[in-house]
């Protein structure tokens, strides 16, 4: 008898490390060198975590041998609480903060603690796909609202509002956005807050890229605009602090907390069942959040991240058949392929053949639950030489597949 996976996993996917990624690994094991532009993992590309973070973890490793509180170390939560004060998020107390093994763990936990079968959560399309899978895995129904490419990828609020039903429990916001790089206008964030309050929806705001902002982009934390409903904000060490492997993230409850007693009990139960988040990393959170923020140097026009974002955007958009909204934040470009000009069936066909023929790995737009099948996501973290090589290969590849 075959051992079958759970039905709960039917139709779940995580394409950033999905079948095409597995194919890339297979090719690597055969000796091919792949240019990996699929994962937003800064450190391996020379974007080291700040020394003080590494130092803190090393110096505290002895103190970190035992389990910690399930919500997290007091000092780490105090630092996150202080951060909410500097951002202007009102009324956050120490027990409103939960530390996790990265934001990933907290996304799943926040959904598992909330959802009953068939409960609906509004999620952006495109999204960071862990949101969609976590909702579905928790028995809920992800309902996607459109982000509008022709409006700098801002959420289409009419579409969002039209998808609210009596079963809708919450709305997810990813700002700055992965995969589009959008940083939402103040007015958009305010209007989402009003819609959520009017319909009694919990706001889940994934702000893991809140310090990775280019040019004059400003990030508006939605929690500063919410009073009458619950807001759950997510942040972490993986991107702003380039320490993805240390697995450190946090979740902040604010707004109408009084109405969330039962939900918080659920969160605490699940947090207790996994005992605690990894402790060594928690020692670095206070240091990370306070004082000088080295990420600023990287996102300035003279910084490596900014320069690479600009250069890849410039070069890609010069290729006939490729267009791309310039990112205002995060680590990705989300270009559009004019499928009429090429012989690809769809985005997956494009991604698979790009890997097979040119050994460049990117992720298809539908991997981010985008409703259209003509986009892909590319990470601009490798060295400029490697990025140039990748863009050369993409240009050659597109030329070879142009229909006469
Ligand atoms: N949220 C978004 C929008 C992300 O892009 C990612 C990782 O790419 C995560 C959450 C997960 O982050 P963590 O490393 O903290 O689990």
Boltz pocket constraint, residues with backbone or C-beta under 6 A from the ligand:
constraints:
  - pocket:
      binder: B
      contacts: [[A, 40], [A, 101], [A, 102], [A, 103], [A, 104], [A, 105], [A, 128], [A, 174], [A, 176], [A, 177], [A, 178], [A, 206], [A, 208], [A, 235], [A, 236], [A, 237], [A, 238], [A, 244], [A, 247], [A, 248], [A, 249]]
      max_distance: 6.0
